[in-house]
Amino acid sequence: MKNLLRLNLIGLLFLFTSFSAKACYTVVAGKKATVDGSVLFAHNEDDGGRRLFNFWQVPEQTYQQGERLKLTHGGSIPQVTKTWAFSWIESVDQTFSDFYMNEWGVSVASNACGSKVNDAELTNGGIGYMLRRIVAERAKTAREGVKIAGRLLDRFGYAVQGSTGRTLVIADKNEAWLLAILPGKYWVAERVPDDAVVLQPNIYVIRSVDFKDTANFITSEKDIRKYAIKHHWYDPKKDKTFDFSYIFSNFSNPRFVTRGYDTRQWRGQEIISGRKIRTVQAKVTGLPFSVRPAHKLRPADLMQLLRDHYEGTVYDVSQDKKGNPNSGKKERTICYRTTQVSLVAQLRQKLPKEIGPVLWLSFGRPDVNTYVPFYPVATKIPSMYHFVPGGGGWSQSLAHHFNPLPGTFAYQPDRAFWVFNDLENISGLNYYRSIGKIQEVWKSMEQEAFALQPAIEQTALRLYHTHPKAAIRYLQETSLVRASVALKTARNLTKNVKSMLYR
């Protein structure tokens, strides 16, 4: 039995790590759509193949006047004299998968989006990997981040393979933006309404663009309307609006054609709004850019959404309670077999920057694992949350991001990425036999974390007014304790699931 279990586990590991897919999912809620007035930024990062994710804290850096920052494809820009500190969730060897949150709470993630564009204009090879990192290093607000990214796109163009574009989601404690980028030098950014929620899968979701509304829209230096007219994708005499998504998207997914919507966007909008969306209507009008929530949201609401497999809908992949709902055999679900990292950023006003942003982080699929709260600006990231062969830090990891050192992807049983993946993989051998107990344990831990959060922050705030460094140490300790308990619990759950399977 033990040998059979080992063989099954090896096969499962191969299945879960060899599948190549980049289909992330982002949810962003405006400050008037949440219980505590925070901007909530939730994201599932999906990357197939052999992966390693690191969680780093990068301090402020200073540079001499005249220094230049080299871009990945050969271009360069003037370096600023000082960059902001930021937290960095790194997907080693990947170009478009990293997440950033800087010391001002400016947070950046992205989603690939299929486009019709095949004539991308690039200068000096264009810009790709460094785009969001530069935003994290230089922006104090989300709007500033959009403008920084926009200037770089105007100058270099977005470098991607083929016709795949991208949507960057950039948020801070006051507002959030979606920056929809076509390959090359054309882009549009739209502000998320304060009282609404945007669900961003792997399609462009910006719809009608109001070029006169500069408070809520920012557009590329090159005239995107002329570009669309040139390619016969847009006719201002016939088309009532400039519908960015339907003008530029390549809706190649047969399910989209059949249903009239991306299923993950549809599912998120129904859960958030509490309203049913009919296929007949969606085929005529498509889905809106944003929806107003049925009730004001908490981080736990978005965590539940990121764990979703369409339960209770006509697309429910868990109805027969067989196999694994993350397998993707029937539907591409929100929580999926290639989900490597899941997070909810709670970005709050009226608090010092060391206390205001909270990053609720799950390594591994969130249906099987837990969200651990970190205070990124104050917290020293525990060593078990990152790995570079030889014990190097963030700078060595950056230097070898695209040429990983030998041993980078080797199994490390003491590191968080692998600890949580162990639980994910062993539970997958008999998902429905093990998932109930696993989720019961994590639910209890998360409820405790939510309950303790106000008291922890009140203590930190009192300390901060008289002894700021003591407040930072206090938050460091609370984050370290939470992370350590989560890792210990994951190991115990893995042992318990193994024992159950042996019987």
Residue pairs with C-beta under 8 A, 6 or more apart in sequence:
1 502
2 502
5 429
5 498
5 501
5 502
8 429
9 425
9 426
9 429
12 425
12 428
12 429
13 425
15 337
16 337
16 338
16 424
16 425
16 428
17 48
17 49
17 50
17 51
18 48
18 49
18 50
19 48
19 49
19 328
19 337
19 338
20 48
20 49
21 46
21 47
21 48
21 336
21 338
22 46
22 47
22 48
22 96
22 97
22 112
22 202
23 46
23 112
23 201
23 202
23 332
23 336
23 338
24 43
24 44
24 45
24 46
24 97
24 109
24 110
24 111
24 112
24 202
25 43
25 44
25 46
25 111
25 199
25 200
25 201
25 202
25 264
25 268
25 306
25 334
26 41
26 42
26 43
26 44
26 109
26 111
26 169
26 199
26 200
27 40
27 41
27 42
27 43
27 197
27 198
27 199
27 200
27 268
27 272
27 302
27 305
27 306
28 39
28 40
28 41
28 42
28 169
28 171
28 176
28 178
28 192
28 197
28 198
28 200
29 39
29 40
29 192
29 196
29 197
29 293
29 297
29 302
30 39
30 175
30 176
30 192
30 193
30 194
30 195
30 196
30 197
31 37
31 38
31 39
31 173
31 174
31 175
31 194
31 349
32 194
32 195
33 40
33 194
33 195
33 196
33 197
33 292
33 293
33 296
33 297
34 40
34 296
34 297
34 298
35 296
35 297
35 298
36 298
36 346
36 348
37 348
37 349
38 173
38 346
38 347
38 348
38 349
39 171
39 172
39 173
39 174
39 175
39 176
39 347
40 297
40 299
40 302
40 344
40 345
40 346
40 347
41 107
41 109
41 169
41 171
41 176
41 344
41 345
41 347
42 302
42 303
42 305
42 306
42 342
42 343
42 344
42 345
43 99
43 109
43 169
43 306
43 342
43 343
43 345
44 306
44 334
44 335
44 336
44 339
44 341
44 342
44 366
45 53
45 89
45 91
45 97
45 99
45 109
45 339
45 340
45 341
45 342
45 343
46 336
46 338
46 339
46 340
47 91
47 94
47 97
47 338
47 340
48 338
50 409
51 91
51 92
51 94
51 340
51 409
52 91
52 92
52 387
52 404
52 408
52 409
52 417
53 89
53 90
53 91
53 92
53 340
53 341
53 363
53 417
54 88
54 89
54 90
54 92
54 385
54 386
54 387
54 388
54 397
54 417
55 87
55 88
55 89
55 90
55 361
55 363
55 381
55 385
55 386
55 416
56 87
56 88
56 89
56 90
56 381
56 386
56 393
56 394
56 397
57 85
57 86
57 87
57 88
57 376
57 379
57 380
57 381
57 394
58 85
58 86
58 87
58 88
58 394
59 85
60 82
60 83
60 84
60 85
60 103
61 82
61 83
61 137
62 81
62 82
63 79
63 80
63 81
63 82
63 83
64 81
65 81
66 78
67 78
67 79
68 76
68 77
68 78
68 79
69 76
69 77
69 78
69 79
69 130
69 134
70 76
71 77
71 124
71 125
71 127
71 130
71 156
72 95
72 125
72 127
72 128
72 129
72 130
72 402
73 122
73 124
73 125
73 126
73 127
73 128
73 159
74 124
74 125
75 123
75 124
75 125
75 126
75 127
75 156
76 124
77 134
77 152
80 137
80 138
83 137
83 138
84 102
84 103
84 104
84 106
84 136
84 137
84 138
84 139
84 140
85 102
85 103
85 377
86 100
86 101
86 102
86 103
86 136
86 137
86 376
87 100
87 101
87 102
87 359
87 374
87 376
87 381
88 98
88 99
88 100
88 133
88 136
88 394
89 98
89 99
89 100
89 341
89 343
89 361
90 98
90 386
90 397
90 401
91 97
91 98
91 340
91 341
92 397
92 401
92 404
92 408
92 409
93 401
93 402
93 404
95 128
95 129
96 110
96 112
96 128
96 129
96 166
98 132
98 133
99 107
99 108
99 109
99 341
99 343
100 106
100 107
100 108
100 109
100 132
100 133
100 135
100 136
101 107
101 108
101 136
101 345
101 357
101 359
101 376
102 136
102 137
102 139
103 353
103 377
104 139
104 140
104 141
104 172
104 353
105 172
105 173
105 345
105 347
105 353
105 356
105 357
105 377
106 135
106 136
106 139
106 140
106 141
106 142
106 144
106 145
106 170
106 171
106 172
107 170
107 171
107 172
107 345
107 347
107 357
108 132
108 135
108 136
108 145
108 168
108 169
108 170
109 132
109 168
109 169
110 132
110 166
110 167
110 168
110 169
111 166
111 167
111 169
111 200
111 201
111 202
112 164
112 165
112 166
112 202
113 164
113 165
113 166
113 167
113 180
113 202
113 203
113 204
113 249
114 163
114 164
114 165
114 202
114 203
114 249
114 250
114 251
114 252
115 163
115 164
115 165
115 182
115 183
115 204
115 248
115 249
115 250
116 163
116 231
116 233
116 248
116 249
116 250
117 163
117 165
117 182
117 183
117 184
117 186
117 248
118 162
118 163
118 183
119 184
120 126
120 157
120 158
120 159
120 160
120 182
120 183
120 184
120 185
121 157
121 184
121 185
122 156
122 157
122 159
122 184
123 155
123 156
123 157
124 156
125 156
125 159
126 156
126 157
126 158
126 159
126 184
127 152
127 153
127 156
127 157
127 158
127 159
128 158
128 159
128 160
129 401
129 402
131 149
131 152
131 153
131 158
131 168
132 149
132 168
134 148
134 149
134 152
135 145
135 148
135 149
135 168
135 170
138 144
138 148
139 145
139 148
139 170
141 172
141 174
141 175
142 170
142 171
142 172
142 174
142 175
142 176
142 177
143 175
143 177
143 191
143 218
145 170
145 172
145 177
146 170
146 177
146 179
146 189
146 218
147 218
149 168
149 170
149 179
150 179
150 187
150 189
150 218
150 220
150 221
153 181
153 185
153 187
153 220
154 185
154 220
154 221
154 222
157 183
157 184
157 185
158 165
158 166
158 181
158 182
158 183
158 184
158 185
158 187
159 183
160 166
160 183
162 183
163 183
163 250
164 183
165 180
165 181
165 182
165 183
165 204
165 248
166 181
167 178
167 179
167 180
167 181
167 200
167 204
167 205
167 206
168 178
168 179
168 181
169 176
169 177
169 178
169 179
169 200
170 176
170 177
170 179
171 177
171 192
171 345
171 347
172 347
173 347
173 348
173 349
173 356
173 357
174 349
175 191
175 192
175 194
176 191
176 192
176 198
177 189
177 190
177 191
177 192
177 218
178 189
178 190
178 192
178 198
178 200
178 205
178 206
179 187
179 188
179 189
180 187
180 188
180 189
180 190
180 204
180 205
180 206
180 244
181 187
182 224
182 248
185 220
185 221
185 222
186 220
186 222
186 224
186 227
187 219
187 220
187 224
188 206
188 209
188 217
188 218
188 219
188 220
188 224
188 244
189 217
189 218
189 219
190 206
190 209
190 216
190 217
190 289
191 215
191 216
191 217
192 198
192 290
193 290
195 292
196 290
196 291
196 292
196 293
197 268
197 272
197 290
197 291
197 292
197 293
197 297
198 205
198 289
198 290
199 205
199 264
199 265
199 268
199 269
199 272
199 291
200 265
201 262
201 264
201 265
202 262
203 245
203 249
203 251
203 256
203 262
203 265
204 244
204 245
204 248
204 249
205 245
205 265
205 287
205 289
206 244
206 245
206 289
207 241
207 243
207 244
207 245
207 246
207 286
207 288
207 289
208 241
208 242
208 243
208 244
208 289
209 217
209 219
209 241
209 242
209 243
209 244
210 216
210 217
211 217
211 219
211 225
211 242
225 234
225 236
225 242
228 234
228 242
228 247
228 248
229 235
229 236
233 247
233 248
234 242
234 247
236 242
245 286
246 286
251 257
253 262
255 263
255 332
256 262
259 266
259 279
259 282
259 283
260 279
260 280
260 281
260 282
260 283
260 284
260 286
261 277
261 279
261 282
261 286
261 287
262 287
263 310
263 315
263 331
263 332
264 332
264 333
264 334
265 287
266 277
266 282
266 287
267 308
267 310
267 313
267 315
267 334
268 305
268 334
269 275
269 277
269 287
269 288
269 291
270 276
270 277
270 313
271 305
271 308
272 291
272 293
272 294
272 297
272 305
273 291
273 292
273 293
273 294
274 293
274 294
274 295
275 291
275 294
277 287
298 450
299 344
299 346
299 358
299 360
299 371
299 450
300 446
300 450
302 344
303 342
303 344
303 360
303 366
303 371
303 446
305 334
306 334
306 335
306 342
306 344
306 366
307 334
307 335
307 366
307 367
308 333
308 334
308 335
309 316
309 317
309 318
309 325
309 326
309 333
309 334
309 335
309 367
310 316
310 317
310 331
310 333
310 334
311 318
315 330
315 331
317 325
317 327
317 329
317 330
317 331
317 333
318 325
321 432
322 432
323 329
323 431
324 337
324 428
324 431
325 333
325 335
325 367
325 431
326 333
326 335
326 336
326 337
326 339
326 365
326 367
326 428
326 431
327 337
328 336
328 337
335 342
335 365
335 366
335 367
336 365
337 365
339 364
339 365
339 366
340 363
340 364
341 361
341 362
341 363
341 364
342 361
342 362
342 365
342 366
342 369
342 371
343 359
343 360
343 361
343 362
343 371
344 359
344 360
344 371
345 357
345 358
345 359
345 360
346 357
346 358
346 359
346 360
347 356
347 357
348 356
348 357
348 358
349 356
350 356
351 457
351 461
352 461
352 464
352 468
353 377
354 375
354 377
354 378
354 460
354 464
354 468
354 471
354 472
354 475
355 375
355 378
355 457
355 460
355 461
355 464
355 471
355 475
357 375
357 376
357 377
358 373
358 374
358 375
358 453
359 373
359 374
359 375
359 376
360 371
360 372
360 373
360 374
361 371
361 372
361 373
361 374
362 369
362 370
362 371
362 372
362 420
363 369
363 385
363 416
363 417
363 419
363 420
363 421
364 417
364 420
364 421
364 423
364 424
365 424
367 435
367 439
368 420
368 423
368 424
368 427
368 435
368 438
369 420
369 423
369 424
369 442
369 490
370 442
370 445
370 446
370 486
370 489
370 490
371 446
371 449
372 449
372 479
372 482
372 483
372 486
373 449
373 453
373 479
373 482
374 381
374 479
374 483
375 460
375 475
375 478
375 479
378 460
378 471
378 472
378 475
378 476
379 475
379 476
379 479
379 480
380 476
380 480
382 416
382 479
382 480
382 483
382 484
384 414
384 415
384 416
384 419
384 483
384 487
385 415
385 416
385 417
385 483
386 394
386 397
386 415
387 408
387 412
387 415
387 417
388 396
388 397
388 400
388 405
388 408
389 405
389 406
389 407
389 408
390 396
390 405
400 408
411 418
412 418
413 419
413 422
416 483
416 487
419 487
419 490
419 491
419 494
420 490
422 490
422 491
422 494
423 438
423 490
423 493
423 494
423 497
426 434
426 494
426 497
426 498
426 501
427 434
427 435
427 438
427 497
429 501
430 500
430 501
433 500
433 501
434 497
434 500
434 501
437 493
437 496
438 493
438 497
441 489
441 493
442 489
445 485
445 486
445 489
449 482
456 475
456 478
459 474
460 471
460 474
460 475
461 471
463 470
463 471
463 474
464 471
